[in-house]
Each structure stands twice: as structure tokens, then as C-alpha cells.
Amino acid sequence: MKLLLDSTRCQGYGLCQEPAPELIDLDEWGYARVREHDIPQDGAVAAEAAVAACPNSALRLVK
């Protein structure tokens, strides 16, 4: 499973990083950066929560 970010949709709210700090970093302006594109099995729940938390649908999971 891969976590993908459409950076053109990210508005810098930072809500995605709260449920998945091990997968997503925020830059100095609050915009998301995916730290780990290939999601380990134990990170699937956090990745799904991060996708759900994004108000602009900038994140998605690909299996």
C-alpha cells in the first residue's frame, strides 16, 4: 500500500499529520510531506486516518 500526496490540493492545515506523525511531516508553512510512501502493515490504520483527516482530499491510498 502506498500513501500519495497531491501537493496542489494541500492547503497546509496539518490535520493529516496528527494521526500519522510517523508517515507525514509538515514543512515550515504547515504543508504536508509524505515521509514514508510505502506503508508498512502496522501503519495502515494511521494512513487511513490521515487520508480521512484531510479536508481537501490531498492524500490517497493506493493498494
PDB file of N, CA, C and O in Angstrom:
ATOM      1  N   MET A   1       0.842  -1.160   0.000  1.00  0.00           N
ATOM      2  CA  MET A   1       0.000   0.000   0.000  1.00  0.00           C
ATOM      3  C   MET A   1       0.903   1.244   0.000  1.00  0.00           C
ATOM      4  O   MET A   1       1.914   1.296   0.700  1.00  0.00           O
ATOM      5  N   LYS A   2       0.511   2.242  -0.803  1.00  0.00           N
ATOM      6  CA  LYS A   2       1.274   3.484  -0.901  1.00  0.00           C
ATOM      7  C   LYS A   2       0.406   4.671  -0.503  1.00  0.00           C
ATOM      8  O   LYS A   2      -0.789   4.712  -0.794  1.00  0.00           O
ATOM      9  N   LEU A   3       1.023   5.620   0.158  1.00  0.00           N
ATOM     10  CA  LEU A   3       0.379   6.870   0.538  1.00  0.00           C
ATOM     11  C   LEU A   3       0.868   7.944  -0.426  1.00  0.00           C
ATOM     12  O   LEU A   3       2.064   8.228  -0.495  1.00  0.00           O
ATOM     13  N   LEU A   4      -0.058   8.536  -1.168  1.00  0.00           N
ATOM     14  CA  LEU A   4       0.287   9.546  -2.164  1.00  0.00           C
ATOM     15  C   LEU A   4      -0.291  10.892  -1.778  1.00  0.00           C
ATOM     16  O   LEU A   4      -1.391  10.979  -1.233  1.00  0.00           O
ATOM     17  N   LEU A   5       0.462  11.937  -2.066  1.00  0.00           N
ATOM     18  CA  LEU A   5       0.065  13.305  -1.757  1.00  0.00           C
ATOM     19  C   LEU A   5      -0.037  14.096  -3.053  1.00  0.00           C
ATOM     20  O   LEU A   5       0.895  14.107  -3.857  1.00  0.00           O
ATOM     21  N   ASP A   6      -1.163  14.753  -3.252  1.00  0.00           N
ATOM     22  CA  ASP A   6      -1.320  15.710  -4.343  1.00  0.00           C
ATOM     23  C   ASP A   6      -1.035  17.077  -3.727  1.00  0.00           C
ATOM     24  O   ASP A   6      -1.920  17.693  -3.133  1.00  0.00           O
ATOM     25  N   SER A   7       0.194  17.542  -3.871  1.00  0.00           N
ATOM     26  CA  SER A   7       0.605  18.771  -3.201  1.00  0.00           C
ATOM     27  C   SER A   7      -0.146  20.004  -3.707  1.00  0.00           C
ATOM     28  O   SER A   7      -0.174  21.027  -3.023  1.00  0.00           O
ATOM     29  N   THR A   8      -0.751  19.922  -4.888  1.00  0.00           N
ATOM     30  CA  THR A   8      -1.527  21.057  -5.388  1.00  0.00           C
ATOM     31  C   THR A   8      -2.834  21.230  -4.629  1.00  0.00           C
ATOM     32  O   THR A   8      -3.429  22.307  -4.652  1.00  0.00           O
ATOM     33  N   ARG A   9      -3.283  20.172  -3.956  1.00  0.00           N
ATOM     34  CA  ARG A   9      -4.527  20.239  -3.183  1.00  0.00           C
ATOM     35  C   ARG A   9      -4.296  20.575  -1.714  1.00  0.00           C
ATOM     36  O   ARG A   9      -5.221  21.003  -1.023  1.00  0.00           O
ATOM     37  N   CYS A  10      -3.066  20.384  -1.232  1.00  0.00           N
ATOM     38  CA  CYS A  10      -2.757  20.624   0.178  1.00  0.00           C
ATOM     39  C   CYS A  10      -2.846  22.117   0.478  1.00  0.00           C
ATOM     40  O   CYS A  10      -2.274  22.938  -0.239  1.00  0.00           O
ATOM     41  N   GLN A  11      -3.563  22.457   1.539  1.00  0.00           N
ATOM     42  CA  GLN A  11      -3.725  23.847   1.946  1.00  0.00           C
ATOM     43  C   GLN A  11      -2.998  24.169   3.255  1.00  0.00           C
ATOM     44  O   GLN A  11      -3.117  25.280   3.773  1.00  0.00           O
ATOM     45  N   GLY A  12      -2.252  23.210   3.786  1.00  0.00           N
ATOM     46  CA  GLY A  12      -1.422  23.465   4.955  1.00  0.00           C
ATOM     47  C   GLY A  12      -2.146  23.456   6.289  1.00  0.00           C
ATOM     48  O   GLY A  12      -1.681  24.081   7.243  1.00  0.00           O
ATOM     49  N   TYR A  13      -3.272  22.763   6.378  1.00  0.00           N
ATOM     50  CA  TYR A  13      -3.983  22.687   7.655  1.00  0.00           C
ATOM     51  C   TYR A  13      -3.241  21.832   8.673  1.00  0.00           C
ATOM     52  O   TYR A  13      -3.328  22.091   9.873  1.00  0.00           O
ATOM     53  N   GLY A  14      -2.516  20.822   8.215  1.00  0.00           N
ATOM     54  CA  GLY A  14      -1.738  19.964   9.105  1.00  0.00           C
ATOM     55  C   GLY A  14      -2.531  18.895   9.820  1.00  0.00           C
ATOM     56  O   GLY A  14      -1.985  18.201  10.677  1.00  0.00           O
ATOM     57  N   LEU A  15      -3.795  18.741   9.498  1.00  0.00           N
ATOM     58  CA  LEU A  15      -4.639  17.754  10.184  1.00  0.00           C
ATOM     59  C   LEU A  15      -4.219  16.318   9.887  1.00  0.00           C
ATOM     60  O   LEU A  15      -4.450  15.427  10.704  1.00  0.00           O
ATOM     61  N   CYS A  16      -3.616  16.088   8.750  1.00  0.00           N
ATOM     62  CA  CYS A  16      -3.210  14.742   8.361  1.00  0.00           C
ATOM     63  C   CYS A  16      -2.056  14.221   9.203  1.00  0.00           C
ATOM     64  O   CYS A  16      -1.910  13.011   9.376  1.00  0.00           O
ATOM     65  N   GLN A  17      -1.245  15.117   9.723  1.00  0.00           N
ATOM     66  CA  GLN A  17      -0.062  14.705  10.461  1.00  0.00           C
ATOM     67  C   GLN A  17      -0.389  14.208  11.862  1.00  0.00           C
ATOM     68  O   GLN A  17       0.349  13.392  12.414  1.00  0.00           O
ATOM     69  N   GLU A  18      -1.465  14.680  12.435  1.00  0.00           N
ATOM     70  CA  GLU A  18      -1.828  14.273  13.800  1.00  0.00           C
ATOM     71  C   GLU A  18      -2.026  12.766  13.946  1.00  0.00           C
ATOM     72  O   GLU A  18      -1.468  12.183  14.876  1.00  0.00           O
ATOM     73  N   PRO A  19      -2.797  12.102  13.068  1.00  0.00           N
ATOM     74  CA  PRO A  19      -2.970  10.662  13.238  1.00  0.00           C
ATOM     75  C   PRO A  19      -1.806   9.820  12.705  1.00  0.00           C
ATOM     76  O   PRO A  19      -1.732   8.625  12.987  1.00  0.00           O
ATOM     77  N   ALA A  20      -0.895  10.435  11.934  1.00  0.00           N
ATOM     78  CA  ALA A  20       0.179   9.651  11.321  1.00  0.00           C
ATOM     79  C   ALA A  20       1.516  10.392  11.336  1.00  0.00           C
ATOM     80  O   ALA A  20       2.099  10.621  10.276  1.00  0.00           O
ATOM     81  N   PRO A  21       2.012  10.770  12.515  1.00  0.00           N
ATOM     82  CA  PRO A  21       3.270  11.520  12.564  1.00  0.00           C
ATOM     83  C   PRO A  21       4.472  10.726  12.060  1.00  0.00           C
ATOM     84  O   PRO A  21       5.480  11.309  11.660  1.00  0.00           O
ATOM     85  N   GLU A  22       4.368   9.410  12.080  1.00  0.00           N
ATOM     86  CA  GLU A  22       5.476   8.588  11.592  1.00  0.00           C
ATOM     87  C   GLU A  22       5.485   8.488  10.063  1.00  0.00           C
ATOM     88  O   GLU A  22       6.459   8.016   9.477  1.00  0.00           O
ATOM     89  N   LEU A  23       4.406   8.929   9.421  1.00  0.00           N
ATOM     90  CA  LEU A  23       4.297   8.844   7.964  1.00  0.00           C
ATOM     91  C   LEU A  23       4.348  10.200   7.269  1.00  0.00           C
ATOM     92  O   LEU A  23       4.738  10.290   6.104  1.00  0.00           O
ATOM     93  N   ILE A  24       3.955  11.254   7.984  1.00  0.00           N
ATOM     94  CA  ILE A  24       3.815  12.577   7.370  1.00  0.00           C
ATOM     95  C   ILE A  24       4.539  13.629   8.195  1.00  0.00           C
ATOM     96  O   ILE A  24       4.382  13.698   9.414  1.00  0.00           O
ATOM     97  N   ASP A  25       5.329  14.442   7.517  1.00  0.00           N
ATOM     98  CA  ASP A  25       5.964  15.610   8.122  1.00  0.00           C
ATOM     99  C   ASP A  25       5.262  16.848   7.602  1.00  0.00           C
ATOM    100  O   ASP A  25       4.593  16.802   6.569  1.00  0.00           O
ATOM    101  N   LEU A  26       5.409  17.945   8.308  1.00  0.00           N
ATOM    102  CA  LEU A  26       4.909  19.233   7.844  1.00  0.00           C
ATOM    103  C   LEU A  26       6.099  20.151   7.623  1.00  0.00           C
ATOM    104  O   LEU A  26       7.036  20.165   8.421  1.00  0.00           O
ATOM    105  N   ASP A  27       6.060  20.924   6.533  1.00  0.00           N
ATOM    106  CA  ASP A  27       7.149  21.877   6.303  1.00  0.00           C
ATOM    107  C   ASP A  27       6.929  23.117   7.175  1.00  0.00           C
ATOM    108  O   ASP A  27       5.993  23.157   7.973  1.00  0.00           O
ATOM    109  N   GLU A  28       7.771  24.104   7.025  1.00  0.00           N
ATOM    110  CA  GLU A  28       7.696  25.276   7.897  1.00  0.00           C
ATOM    111  C   GLU A  28       6.425  26.095   7.720  1.00  0.00           C
ATOM    112  O   GLU A  28       6.117  26.935   8.565  1.00  0.00           O
ATOM    113  N   TRP A  29       5.683  25.872   6.644  1.00  0.00           N
ATOM    114  CA  TRP A  29       4.416  26.569   6.416  1.00  0.00           C
ATOM    115  C   TRP A  29       3.204  25.690   6.721  1.00  0.00           C
ATOM    116  O   TRP A  29       2.064  26.123   6.552  1.00  0.00           O
ATOM    117  N   GLY A  30       3.449  24.459   7.168  1.00  0.00           N
ATOM    118  CA  GLY A  30       2.365  23.560   7.526  1.00  0.00           C
ATOM    119  C   GLY A  30       1.899  22.632   6.415  1.00  0.00           C
ATOM    120  O   GLY A  30       0.934  21.889   6.593  1.00  0.00           O
ATOM    121  N   TYR A  31       2.577  22.667   5.268  1.00  0.00           N
ATOM    122  CA  TYR A  31       2.197  21.795   4.162  1.00  0.00           C
ATOM    123  C   TYR A  31       2.763  20.398   4.375  1.00  0.00           C
ATOM    124  O   TYR A  31       3.870  20.231   4.886  1.00  0.00           O
ATOM    125  N   ALA A  32       1.990  19.410   3.977  1.00  0.00           N
ATOM    126  CA  ALA A  32       2.357  18.013   4.207  1.00  0.00           C
ATOM    127  C   ALA A  32       3.472  17.554   3.278  1.00  0.00           C
ATOM    128  O   ALA A  32       3.584  17.984   2.131  1.00  0.00           O
ATOM    129  N   ARG A  33       4.278  16.674   3.817  1.00  0.00           N
ATOM    130  CA  ARG A  33       5.283  15.930   3.058  1.00  0.00           C
ATOM    131  C   ARG A  33       5.182  14.487   3.519  1.00  0.00           C
ATOM    132  O   ARG A  33       5.296  14.201   4.711  1.00  0.00           O
ATOM    133  N   VAL A  34       4.971  13.590   2.591  1.00  0.00           N
ATOM    134  CA  VAL A  34       4.881  12.174   2.944  1.00  0.00           C
ATOM    135  C   VAL A  34       6.294  11.663   3.191  1.00  0.00           C
ATOM    136  O   VAL A  34       7.141  11.667   2.298  1.00  0.00           O
ATOM    137  N   ARG A  35       6.520  11.235   4.392  1.00  0.00           N
ATOM    138  CA  ARG A  35       7.831  10.722   4.793  1.00  0.00           C
ATOM    139  C   ARG A  35       8.022   9.296   4.292  1.00  0.00           C
ATOM    140  O   ARG A  35       9.110   8.920   3.856  1.00  0.00           O
ATOM    141  N   GLU A  36       6.972   8.522   4.360  1.00  0.00           N
ATOM    142  CA  GLU A  36       7.036   7.104   4.040  1.00  0.00           C
ATOM    143  C   GLU A  36       5.956   6.793   3.011  1.00  0.00           C
ATOM    144  O   GLU A  36       4.781   6.693   3.363  1.00  0.00           O
ATOM    145  N   HIS A  37       6.340   6.638   1.733  1.00  0.00           N
ATOM    146  CA  HIS A  37       5.356   6.346   0.684  1.00  0.00           C
ATOM    147  C   HIS A  37       4.843   4.916   0.775  1.00  0.00           C
ATOM    148  O   HIS A  37       3.642   4.676   0.644  1.00  0.00           O
ATOM    149  N   ASP A  38       5.749   3.961   0.999  1.00  0.00           N
ATOM    150  CA  ASP A  38       5.343   2.562   1.152  1.00  0.00           C
ATOM    151  C   ASP A  38       4.956   2.337   2.605  1.00  0.00           C
ATOM    152  O   ASP A  38       5.797   2.401   3.502  1.00  0.00           O
ATOM    153  N   ILE A  39       3.689   2.076   2.823  1.00  0.00           N
ATOM    154  CA  ILE A  39       3.152   1.950   4.171  1.00  0.00           C
ATOM    155  C   ILE A  39       3.361   0.531   4.692  1.00  0.00           C
ATOM    156  O   ILE A  39       2.940  -0.433   4.052  1.00  0.00           O
ATOM    157  N   PRO A  40       4.011   0.395   5.852  1.00  0.00           N
ATOM    158  CA  PRO A  40       4.126  -0.933   6.462  1.00  0.00           C
ATOM    159  C   PRO A  40       2.761  -1.395   6.984  1.00  0.00           C
ATOM    160  O   PRO A  40       1.867  -0.580   7.212  1.00  0.00           O
ATOM    161  N   GLN A  41       2.614  -2.679   7.164  1.00  0.00           N
ATOM    162  CA  GLN A  41       1.339  -3.247   7.622  1.00  0.00           C
ATOM    163  C   GLN A  41       0.844  -2.582   8.897  1.00  0.00           C
ATOM    164  O   GLN A  41      -0.353  -2.328   9.033  1.00  0.00           O
ATOM    165  N   ASP A  42       1.736  -2.298   9.829  1.00  0.00           N
ATOM    166  CA  ASP A  42       1.306  -1.712  11.095  1.00  0.00           C
ATOM    167  C   ASP A  42       0.989  -0.216  10.979  1.00  0.00           C
ATOM    168  O   ASP A  42       0.554   0.393  11.956  1.00  0.00           O
ATOM    169  N   GLY A  43       1.196   0.377   9.815  1.00  0.00           N
ATOM    170  CA  GLY A  43       0.890   1.783   9.618  1.00  0.00           C
ATOM    171  C   GLY A  43      -0.377   2.032   8.820  1.00  0.00           C
ATOM    172  O   GLY A  43      -0.728   3.182   8.554  1.00  0.00           O
ATOM    173  N   ALA A  44      -1.064   0.965   8.435  1.00  0.00           N
ATOM    174  CA  ALA A  44      -2.243   1.102   7.586  1.00  0.00           C
ATOM    175  C   ALA A  44      -3.364   1.895   8.258  1.00  0.00           C
ATOM    176  O   ALA A  44      -3.995   2.734   7.615  1.00  0.00           O
ATOM    177  N   VAL A  45      -3.614   1.647   9.516  1.00  0.00           N
ATOM    178  CA  VAL A  45      -4.696   2.346  10.220  1.00  0.00           C
ATOM    179  C   VAL A  45      -4.381   3.838  10.315  1.00  0.00           C
ATOM    180  O   VAL A  45      -5.262   4.670  10.097  1.00  0.00           O
ATOM    181  N   ALA A  46      -3.141   4.180  10.637  1.00  0.00           N
ATOM    182  CA  ALA A  46      -2.736   5.584  10.726  1.00  0.00           C
ATOM    183  C   ALA A  46      -2.828   6.264   9.358  1.00  0.00           C
ATOM    184  O   ALA A  46      -3.256   7.415   9.269  1.00  0.00           O
ATOM    185  N   ALA A  47      -2.435   5.568   8.305  1.00  0.00           N
ATOM    186  CA  ALA A  47      -2.505   6.134   6.954  1.00  0.00           C
ATOM    187  C   ALA A  47      -3.952   6.397   6.555  1.00  0.00           C
ATOM    188  O   ALA A  47      -4.255   7.438   5.972  1.00  0.00           O
ATOM    189  N   GLU A  48      -4.831   5.477   6.857  1.00  0.00           N
ATOM    190  CA  GLU A  48      -6.255   5.661   6.547  1.00  0.00           C
ATOM    191  C   GLU A  48      -6.829   6.839   7.330  1.00  0.00           C
ATOM    192  O   GLU A  48      -7.636   7.600   6.797  1.00  0.00           O
ATOM    193  N   ALA A  49      -6.422   6.994   8.578  1.00  0.00           N
ATOM    194  CA  ALA A  49      -6.899   8.112   9.391  1.00  0.00           C
ATOM    195  C   ALA A  49      -6.371   9.443   8.847  1.00  0.00           C
ATOM    196  O   ALA A  49      -7.085  10.446   8.877  1.00  0.00           O
ATOM    197  N   ALA A  50      -5.145   9.463   8.357  1.00  0.00           N
ATOM    198  CA  ALA A  50      -4.581  10.674   7.771  1.00  0.00           C
ATOM    199  C   ALA A  50      -5.337  11.075   6.512  1.00  0.00           C
ATOM    200  O   ALA A  50      -5.632  12.253   6.310  1.00  0.00           O
ATOM    201  N   VAL A  51      -5.646  10.108   5.674  1.00  0.00           N
ATOM    202  CA  VAL A  51      -6.422  10.368   4.455  1.00  0.00           C
ATOM    203  C   VAL A  51      -7.792  10.937   4.822  1.00  0.00           C
ATOM    204  O   VAL A  51      -8.257  11.896   4.206  1.00  0.00           O
ATOM    205  N   ALA A  52      -8.424  10.350   5.811  1.00  0.00           N
ATOM    206  CA  ALA A  52      -9.751  10.805   6.235  1.00  0.00           C
ATOM    207  C   ALA A  52      -9.706  12.195   6.865  1.00  0.00           C
ATOM    208  O   ALA A  52     -10.685  12.936   6.781  1.00  0.00           O
ATOM    209  N   ALA A  53      -8.599  12.559   7.487  1.00  0.00           N
ATOM    210  CA  ALA A  53      -8.492  13.843   8.180  1.00  0.00           C
ATOM    211  C   ALA A  53      -8.272  15.022   7.233  1.00  0.00           C
ATOM    212  O   ALA A  53      -8.520  16.168   7.609  1.00  0.00           O
ATOM    213  N   CYS A  54      -7.820  14.761   6.036  1.00  0.00           N
ATOM    214  CA  CYS A  54      -7.509  15.847   5.103  1.00  0.00           C
ATOM    215  C   CYS A  54      -8.798  16.449   4.539  1.00  0.00           C
ATOM    216  O   CYS A  54      -9.563  15.752   3.872  1.00  0.00           O
ATOM    217  N   PRO A  55      -9.045  17.740   4.801  1.00  0.00           N
ATOM    218  CA  PRO A  55     -10.277  18.359   4.321  1.00  0.00           C
ATOM    219  C   PRO A  55     -10.288  18.626   2.819  1.00  0.00           C
ATOM    220  O   PRO A  55     -11.342  18.909   2.249  1.00  0.00           O
ATOM    221  N   ASN A  56      -9.126  18.540   2.171  1.00  0.00           N
ATOM    222  CA  ASN A  56      -9.052  18.826   0.730  1.00  0.00           C
ATOM    223  C   ASN A  56      -8.776  17.597  -0.117  1.00  0.00           C
ATOM    224  O   ASN A  56      -8.524  17.711  -1.317  1.00  0.00           O
ATOM    225  N   SER A  57      -8.821  16.435   0.492  1.00  0.00           N
ATOM    226  CA  SER A  57      -8.568  15.166  -0.231  1.00  0.00           C
ATOM    227  C   SER A  57      -7.231  15.184  -0.958  1.00  0.00           C
ATOM    228  O   SER A  57      -7.128  14.719  -2.093  1.00  0.00           O
ATOM    229  N   ALA A  58      -6.215  15.720  -0.305  1.00  0.00           N
ATOM    230  CA  ALA A  58      -4.884  15.780  -0.914  1.00  0.00           C
ATOM    231  C   ALA A  58      -4.133  14.459  -0.770  1.00  0.00           C
ATOM    232  O   ALA A  58      -3.160  14.225  -1.486  1.00  0.00           O
ATOM    233  N   LEU A  59      -4.565  13.605   0.133  1.00  0.00           N
ATOM    234  CA  LEU A  59      -3.931  12.314   0.358  1.00  0.00           C
ATOM    235  C   LEU A  59      -4.827  11.198  -0.166  1.00  0.00           C
ATOM    236  O   LEU A  59      -6.054  11.285  -0.130  1.00  0.00           O
ATOM    237  N   ARG A  60      -4.165  10.134  -0.659  1.00  0.00           N
ATOM    238  CA  ARG A  60      -4.925   8.941  -1.035  1.00  0.00           C
ATOM    239  C   ARG A  60      -4.048   7.721  -0.870  1.00  0.00           C
ATOM    240  O   ARG A  60      -2.821   7.799  -0.916  1.00  0.00           O
ATOM    241  N   LEU A  61      -4.706   6.595  -0.678  1.00  0.00           N
ATOM    242  CA  LEU A  61      -4.004   5.307  -0.558  1.00  0.00           C
ATOM    243  C   LEU A  61      -4.210   4.520  -1.838  1.00  0.00           C
ATOM    244  O   LEU A  61      -5.308   4.475  -2.393  1.00  0.00           O
ATOM    245  N   VAL A  62      -3.123   3.897  -2.298  1.00  0.00           N
ATOM    246  CA  VAL A  62      -3.174   3.046  -3.470  1.00  0.00           C
ATOM    247  C   VAL A  62      -2.684   1.671  -3.049  1.00  0.00           C
ATOM    248  O   VAL A  62      -1.622   1.530  -2.444  1.00  0.00           O
ATOM    249  N   LYS A  63      -3.472   0.670  -3.378  1.00  0.00           N
ATOM    250  CA  LYS A  63      -3.088  -0.699  -2.986  1.00  0.00           C
ATOM    251  C   LYS A  63      -2.346  -1.399  -4.075  1.00  0.00           C
ATOM    252  O   LYS A  63      -1.952  -2.553  -3.911  1.00  0.00           O
TER     253      LYS A  63
END
